[in-house]
């Protein structure tokens, strides 16, 4: 009997992609997820020849060794993602739907594969991934009016906010718990309007962002800005949403939000919305960096590398 495992990032994109896959009939025997920066998730999956794995919104390149381990054991793997993947292994057991264009997210890739059957979840995910124009177009095509799009926008942004933290102790709700709460709800709009988690996250995000917005930023060259948040839980939760907000407020500039951590910083980078490229390449220049064209991150930037990062940011977006 085939055992099914669903592996996904704990942010809006990963959650909403995973929900679409579950609704399509991929009902998992187990799930593997975590905070947004916890992306080496395939290491937690034990290989077996009777295993079917669906993966959403984590980098194939980061998980390459564990993917090959599963494939060599006879597992079948379906992969949906928009992050840098590197070379995709040519293996009969792997089906990879990976698109790295800056106007794509993993939930939109799943949406296309499922012919739009559960598109409200993809719309929420795109809003959460700061793809506002793309989300609005997809939502309008699915028949959602402006009021419905506002609900889906907030829902996606709240799900994304909830994924940021050093560990699950920083979060309001662990991603596995959030996913369990979705149940078999096929309509993200109905869920967003009724779920108790929404007002809880709304209040938490408002409080955290009020503190984060008070932190000043500074120019890095002509085309970028940088700010440093303190090493506290509210800052770790707010960092990604703040980066998205700053990107929307100055669409011609790149933004880097650094959150202080022991020995260095966690980094969130947003490319300019007017030219959403290069964030992943910039972050991959540092040991724990990665991402996608429009947005990237570095899990740990040592203090000694801050000047090098600032110089690279200025060159990339000068």
LUMPA-934338 format. One line per 10 residues: for each residue x, y, z of C-alpha. Coordinates in nm, 2 decimals. Layout:
BEGIN
X Y Z  ...
This chain:
BEGIN
0.00 0.00 0.00  0.14 0.34 -0.10  0.22 0.58 0.18  0.18 0.95 0.10  0.38 1.23 0.25  0.31 1.60 0.19  0.61 1.83 0.23  0.56 2.21 0.22  0.69 2.54 0.34  0.50 2.69 0.63
0.43 3.03 0.46  0.12 3.13 0.27  0.24 2.99 -0.06  0.34 2.65 0.08  0.02 2.62 0.28  -0.21 2.71 0.00  -0.02 2.49 -0.25  -0.05 2.20 -0.01  -0.42 2.26 0.05  -0.49 2.25 -0.32
-0.30 1.92 -0.35  -0.49 1.77 -0.06  -0.82 1.88 -0.21  -0.72 1.73 -0.54  -0.70 1.39 -0.38  -0.35 1.37 -0.24  -0.46 1.30 0.12  -0.13 1.26 0.32  -0.05 0.99 0.57  0.20 1.24 0.71
0.30 1.60 0.66  0.64 1.78 0.70  0.65 2.15 0.74  0.80 2.43 0.96  0.88 2.80 0.98  0.94 2.98 0.66  1.32 2.96 0.67  1.31 2.58 0.75  1.35 2.46 0.39  1.57 2.15 0.43
1.25 1.95 0.49  1.31 1.65 0.27  1.57 1.52 0.52  1.28 1.43 0.75  1.13 1.19 0.51  1.23 0.82 0.54  1.29 0.65 0.21  1.08 0.36 0.10  0.99 0.20 -0.24  0.61 0.23 -0.17
0.64 0.61 -0.09  0.47 0.89 -0.28  0.59 1.24 -0.19  0.44 1.57 -0.30  0.66 1.87 -0.24  0.55 2.24 -0.25  0.74 2.56 -0.22  1.09 2.45 -0.11  1.41 2.46 -0.32  1.50 2.15 -0.51
1.86 2.26 -0.51  1.87 2.29 -0.13  1.71 1.94 -0.09  1.89 1.77 -0.38  2.08 1.51 -0.18  1.77 1.40 0.01  1.56 1.39 -0.31  1.82 1.16 -0.48  1.81 0.94 -0.16  1.43 0.90 -0.19
1.44 0.84 -0.57  1.71 0.58 -0.53  1.49 0.40 -0.28  1.21 0.38 -0.53  0.99 0.67 -0.41  0.78 0.88 -0.65  0.81 1.25 -0.60  0.60 1.54 -0.74  0.76 1.88 -0.70  0.59 2.22 -0.73
0.81 2.53 -0.67  0.93 2.87 -0.79  1.27 2.89 -0.62  1.61 2.84 -0.78  1.64 2.47 -0.85  1.97 2.42 -1.03  1.99 2.11 -1.25  1.67 1.90 -1.22  1.76 1.53 -1.19  1.65 1.33 -1.50
1.48 1.06 -1.31  1.17 0.86 -1.40  1.04 0.88 -1.04  1.04 1.27 -1.04  0.78 1.49 -1.18  0.90 1.85 -1.15  0.68 2.16 -1.21  0.93 2.43 -1.14  0.89 2.79 -1.28  1.12 3.06 -1.16
0.97 3.36 -1.33  0.91 3.65 -1.08  0.53 3.65 -1.14  0.49 3.29 -1.03  0.45 3.13 -0.70  0.41 2.76 -0.60  0.04 2.78 -0.54  -0.02 2.93 -0.89  0.19 2.65 -1.04  -0.04 2.40 -0.86
-0.34 2.60 -0.97  -0.24 2.56 -1.33  -0.17 2.19 -1.29  -0.52 2.14 -1.14  -0.69 2.36 -1.41  -0.80 2.61 -1.15  -1.02 2.38 -0.95  -0.93 2.55 -0.62  -0.81 2.89 -0.74  -0.91 3.09 -0.43
-0.63 2.93 -0.24  -0.38 3.02 -0.52  -0.51 3.38 -0.51  -0.45 3.41 -0.14  -0.10 3.26 -0.17  -0.01 3.51 -0.45  -0.12 3.80 -0.23  0.08 3.66 0.06  0.39 3.63 -0.17  0.36 4.00 -0.26
0.23 3.93 -0.61  -0.06 4.17 -0.57  -0.12 4.24 -0.94  -0.09 3.88 -1.04  -0.32 3.78 -0.76  -0.58 4.04 -0.85  -0.58 3.93 -1.21  -0.62 3.56 -1.12  -0.89 3.64 -0.87  -1.09 3.85 -1.12
-1.06 3.58 -1.38  -1.21 3.34 -1.12  -1.50 3.58 -1.06  -1.40 3.74 -0.74  -1.51 4.10 -0.69  -1.31 4.37 -0.51  -1.45 4.29 -0.17  -1.36 3.93 -0.20  -1.01 4.01 -0.33  -0.96 4.23 -0.02
-1.05 3.94 0.20  -0.81 3.70 0.02  -0.53 3.96 0.02  -0.55 4.00 0.40  -0.58 3.62 0.45  -0.27 3.56 0.23  -0.07 3.83 0.41  -0.17 3.70 0.75  -0.07 3.34 0.66  0.27 3.47 0.54
0.32 3.68 0.85  0.25 3.37 1.07  0.54 3.18 0.91  0.83 3.41 1.01  1.03 3.33 1.32  1.35 3.16 1.44  1.14 2.86 1.55  0.78 2.77 1.60  0.80 2.92 1.95  0.80 3.26 1.78
0.49 3.19 1.58  0.13 3.25 1.68  0.03 2.91 1.53  0.26 2.63 1.40  0.21 2.58 1.03  0.11 2.21 1.08  -0.17 2.33 1.30  -0.28 2.60 1.05  -0.29 2.33 0.77  -0.49 2.10 0.99
-0.74 2.38 1.05  -0.80 2.41 0.67  -0.96 2.07 0.67  -1.14 1.99 0.35  -1.25 2.35 0.29  -1.23 2.41 -0.09  -1.30 2.78 -0.07  -1.03 3.00 0.08  -1.27 3.30 0.08  -1.52 3.12 0.30
-1.25 3.00 0.53  -1.09 3.35 0.56  -1.43 3.50 0.65  -1.51 3.24 0.92  -1.19 3.11 1.07  -1.10 3.22 1.43  -0.73 3.23 1.33  -0.79 3.54 1.11  -0.87 3.80 1.38  -0.60 3.65 1.60
-0.33 3.69 1.34  -0.47 4.03 1.24  -0.43 4.17 1.59  -0.08 4.02 1.62  0.04 4.15 1.29  -0.09 4.50 1.36  0.09 4.51 1.69  0.42 4.38 1.55  0.42 4.61 1.24  0.35 4.92 1.46
0.68 4.84 1.63  0.87 4.75 1.31  0.76 5.06 1.12  0.92 5.28 1.39  1.27 5.15 1.29  1.44 5.38 1.04  1.60 5.26 0.72  1.90 5.39 0.54  2.01 5.42 0.18  2.26 5.17 0.03
2.37 5.33 -0.29  2.11 5.48 -0.52  1.88 5.18 -0.56  1.84 5.01 -0.22  1.75 5.06 0.14  1.84 4.86 0.45  1.71 4.85 0.80  1.81 4.64 1.11  1.55 4.51 1.35  1.64 4.40 1.71
1.67 4.04 1.82  1.32 4.00 1.96  1.02 3.79 1.87  0.80 4.06 1.73  1.08 4.16 1.49  1.13 3.81 1.37  0.76 3.78 1.30  0.73 4.12 1.13  1.04 4.10 0.91  0.89 3.95 0.60
0.57 4.15 0.60  0.77 4.46 0.66  1.00 4.38 0.37  0.70 4.34 0.14  0.54 4.66 0.26  0.86 4.85 0.20  0.89 4.71 -0.15  0.53 4.83 -0.23  0.60 5.17 -0.08  0.91 5.23 -0.30
0.87 5.01 -0.61  1.18 5.15 -0.78  1.41 5.04 -0.50  1.53 4.71 -0.35  1.50 4.66 0.03  1.69 4.45 0.28  1.55 4.39 0.63  1.80 4.24 0.87  1.69 4.09 1.20  1.96 4.07 1.46
2.05 3.72 1.58  2.34 3.57 1.78  2.66 3.64 1.58  2.49 3.81 1.29  2.16 3.86 1.12  1.87 3.70 0.94  1.81 3.88 0.61  1.50 3.93 0.39  1.57 4.09 0.05  1.31 4.22 -0.19
1.40 4.32 -0.54  1.24 4.64 -0.68  0.88 4.57 -0.79  0.96 4.77 -1.11  1.23 4.52 -1.20  1.18 4.21 -0.98  1.50 4.02 -1.05  1.82 3.92 -0.89  1.72 3.86 -0.52  1.81 3.49 -0.52
2.14 3.54 -0.70  2.24 3.81 -0.45  2.15 3.60 -0.15  2.32 3.28 -0.29  2.65 3.47 -0.28  2.64 3.41 0.10  2.66 3.07 0.26  2.30 3.03 0.39  2.13 3.24 0.12  1.87 3.15 -0.15
1.53 3.24 -0.27  1.36 3.34 -0.60  1.40 3.62 -0.85  1.19 3.88 -0.67  1.26 3.78 -0.31  1.54 3.61 -0.12  1.69 3.55 0.22  2.00 3.46 0.41  1.94 3.25 0.72  2.26 3.37 0.89
2.47 3.66 0.78  2.77 3.69 1.02  2.85 4.04 1.15  3.18 4.02 0.96  3.00 3.99 0.63  2.77 4.29 0.67  2.99 4.53 0.48  3.03 4.27 0.20  2.65 4.23 0.19  2.59 4.60 0.17
2.84 4.63 -0.12  2.67 4.35 -0.30  2.33 4.50 -0.25  2.45 4.83 -0.39  2.60 4.67 -0.69  2.30 4.45 -0.76  2.05 4.74 -0.75  2.27 5.05 -0.80
